Amino acid sequence: MRDTRAIPQKQPAAPQKRKRSRWTRDDTELSILALPTTVWYVLFCYLPMFGLVLAFKNYKISAGKSFVYSLFHSDWAGLENFSFFLKSNQFSMILRNTLLYNIVFIILGIVLPGALAIMINNIYSKRKSKTYQTMIFLPHFMSWVVVSYFVYAFLSPERGLMNSILQWMGKDPVRWYSEAKYWPYILVFMQVWKTLGYNMVVYLASITGIDTSLYEARCWMAPPRCNRPGTLHCLR
C-alpha cells in the first residue's frame, strides 16, 4: 500500500539580515552636511554658557591679566549675587518692566503679523505679494547691531530723519536717546520691526495651507459678506 502520510515540507530559510557596516558614505555626507550647524551651535549657543559662572563669582580684575585669568582667580560668591539682586530696590521695577515688555511683544507679535498675513494673502498679483514679503522679511536676517544702526539713522540727534523733519516743520530737535520716556517706544518698535516678517511668513504659510473647499463652503453660507475666498469673513 502507498503511504498516505503527509510528508513534512521544509520551511524556507529566513533571509539573513545584511549586516550594516559601521560607517558608510551616506553617514559621511550627512555628517559634513550637519557640520556647519553643529559648529554654529557650539560657538554661539553652548560656548557662551561658560559666562554663567560669572554670576557665582566675586569678580575682581587682576592688573595686567586677561578676563579669563581674572575670572578663574576670583573668589566664589555662591548665591550672594542673587540675594543682593533680589533685595535691591530696583528688582521690582526690573521685574515689572520685563513682564510688561513681554506682554506687549506677545500681543503685537500675534496681532500685527496675523493681520499682515491676511492682507498679503488677499493680493491678486503674485509679483507684488512676493515683493512685499521680501521687504518685510528682510529685517529678520539682520543682526541687532545692524537694526540699531537703522534706528539710529532715524533718531540721531544731529542728522536723524525724524529731527530733520521736525526742524523743517519749525520745531526744536528732540534728543530721543537721552530721555527715558521715549525708550519704551524705541524698544517696542525695534522688536516688532525685526520679528514682524518672520511671524508673518509663519501665519501666511498656515493660511495658504487651508483647503480652498473650506473657503467655498463658508462663502456659500454667507455670500453677501464674502466676495472672495481668503477674506476675514471666510477665515472665521
C-alpha positions in Angstrom: 0.0 0.0 0.0 1.0 3.6 -0.6 1.9 5.6 2.4 -0.5 8.5 2.5 1.0 10.2 5.5 1.8 13.9 4.9 5.4 14.4 4.2 6.6 17.4 6.2 7.8 20.2 4.0 10.9 22.1 4.7 10.3 25.7 5.8 12.1 28.2 3.7 15.1 29.6 5.4 14.6 33.1 6.8 16.6 35.6 4.9 19.6 36.7 6.8 19.8 40.3 7.6 22.6 42.0 5.9 25.0 43.4 8.5 25.4 47.1 8.2 28.9 48.4 8.2 29.8 50.8 11.0 30.3 53.8 8.7 29.1 54.4 5.2 29.4 57.0 2.6 25.9 58.3 3.5 27.0 58.8 7.1 29.9 60.9 5.9 27.8 63.1 3.7 25.2 63.6 6.4 28.0 64.4 8.9 29.5 67.0 6.6 26.1 68.5 6.0 25.4 68.8 9.7 28.9 70.2 10.5 28.2 73.9 9.9 25.1 73.8 12.1 27.0 71.9 14.8 29.8 74.4 14.8 27.4 77.3 14.9 25.5 75.9 17.9 28.8 75.2 19.8 30.2 78.7 19.1 27.0 80.8 19.7 24.9 78.6 22.0 27.0 76.4 24.1 30.3 78.2 24.4 28.7 81.5 25.7 27.1 79.4 28.6 30.6 79.4 30.1 29.9 83.0 31.2 27.2 81.8 33.6 29.9 81.1 36.1 30.4 84.9 36.5 27.1 85.0 38.4 28.6 82.8 41.1 31.9 84.7 41.4 33.0 87.8 43.3 34.7 89.0 40.1 37.8 91.2 40.6 40.0 92.5 37.8 43.6 91.4 38.0 46.0 94.1 36.8 47.7 93.1 33.5 45.8 89.9 33.2 43.1 88.7 30.9 39.4 88.3 31.6 39.6 84.5 31.8 42.5 84.7 34.3 40.7 87.2 36.5 37.5 85.1 36.4 39.3 81.9 37.5 41.2 83.6 40.2 38.2 85.4 41.7 36.6 84.1 44.9 33.4 82.1 44.8 30.4 84.1 46.0 27.8 81.3 45.9 24.3 82.8 45.8 25.3 86.2 47.3 24.9 88.0 44.0 21.4 86.6 43.6 20.5 87.6 47.2 21.8 91.1 46.6 19.8 91.4 43.4 16.5 90.2 45.0 16.9 92.6 47.9 17.8 95.6 45.8 15.3 98.4 45.3 15.5 98.0 41.5 14.3 94.4 41.5 10.5 95.3 41.5 11.0 97.8 38.7 13.1 95.4 36.6 10.5 92.6 37.1 7.6 94.9 36.2 9.4 96.2 33.0 10.2 92.6 31.9 6.7 91.4 32.3 5.1 94.4 30.6 7.5 94.4 27.7 6.9 90.7 27.1 3.1 91.1 27.3 3.3 93.9 24.6 5.7 91.8 22.5 3.4 88.8 22.6 0.2 90.8 21.8 1.8 92.7 18.9 3.7 89.6 17.7 0.3 87.9 17.2 -2.0 90.7 16.0 0.3 92.5 13.5 1.8 89.5 11.7 -1.6 87.8 11.5 -3.3 90.9 10.1 -0.4 91.5 7.7 -0.5 87.8 6.5 -4.2 88.1 5.7 -3.7 91.3 3.8 -0.8 89.9 1.7 -2.9 86.7 1.1 -5.6 88.9 -0.5 -3.2 90.5 -3.0 -4.0 89.3 -6.5 -0.6 89.9 -8.1 1.9 87.3 -7.1 4.8 89.6 -8.0 3.6 92.3 -5.6 2.9 89.7 -2.9 6.5 88.2 -3.2 8.0 91.7 -3.2 6.2 92.8 -0.1 7.1 89.5 1.7 10.8 90.0 0.9 10.8 93.6 2.1 9.0 92.8 5.3 11.1 89.6 5.9 14.5 91.3 5.3 15.0 92.7 8.9 14.8 89.1 10.2 18.2 88.4 8.6 19.9 91.5 10.2 21.7 91.4 13.5 20.5 93.6 16.3 23.6 95.7 15.8 22.5 96.5 12.2 18.9 97.1 13.3 20.1 99.6 16.0 22.1 101.5 13.4 19.0 101.7 11.2 17.0 103.1 14.1 19.9 105.5 14.9 19.7 106.8 11.4 16.1 107.9 12.1 16.6 109.1 15.6 20.1 110.6 15.6 20.1 114.0 17.5 22.2 115.8 14.8 21.3 114.2 11.4 18.4 111.9 12.1 15.5 111.8 9.8 12.9 112.5 12.5 14.8 115.6 13.7 15.3 116.8 10.2 11.5 116.6 9.7 10.9 118.4 13.0 13.3 121.2 12.0 11.7 121.5 8.6 8.4 122.0 10.4 9.9 124.7 12.6 10.2 122.7 15.8 13.1 122.0 18.0 15.0 118.7 17.6 14.4 116.0 20.2 17.2 114.0 21.9 15.4 110.7 21.6 18.2 108.6 23.3 18.7 111.0 26.2 15.1 111.0 27.6 13.8 107.9 29.3 10.2 108.4 28.2 11.0 107.6 24.6 12.8 104.3 25.3 9.7 102.1 25.7 8.5 103.1 22.2 12.0 102.6 20.7 12.4 99.1 22.2 8.9 98.0 21.1 9.4 99.4 17.6 12.8 97.6 17.2 11.3 94.3 18.4 8.3 94.4 16.2 10.1 95.6 13.1 12.7 92.8 13.4 10.3 90.0 14.1 7.3 91.0 12.1 8.5 89.4 8.8 9.3 86.0 10.3 6.0 85.8 12.2 4.1 87.0 9.2 5.6 84.2 7.0 4.5 81.6 9.6 0.9 82.8 9.6 0.9 83.2 5.8 2.1 79.6 5.4 -0.8 78.4 7.7 -3.4 80.4 5.8 -2.2 79.2 2.4 -2.3 75.6 3.7 -6.0 75.8 4.4 -8.1 73.8 1.9 -9.9 76.1 -0.5 -13.1 74.0 -0.2 -13.5 75.4 3.3 -13.4 78.9 1.8 -16.0 77.9 -0.7 -18.3 76.3 1.9 -18.1 79.4 4.1 -18.8 81.7 1.1 -21.9 79.7 0.1 -23.1 80.1 3.7 -22.7 83.9 3.6 -22.3 85.1 0.0 -23.1 88.8 0.6 -20.4 89.1 3.2 -17.7 87.1 1.4 -16.9 88.1 -2.1 -13.5 86.4 -2.4 -12.0 83.3 -0.7 -9.4 84.2 1.9 -11.1 87.3 3.3 -11.6 87.9 7.0 -15.2 86.6 6.9 -14.1 83.4 5.3 -11.5 82.7 7.9 -14.0 82.8 10.8 
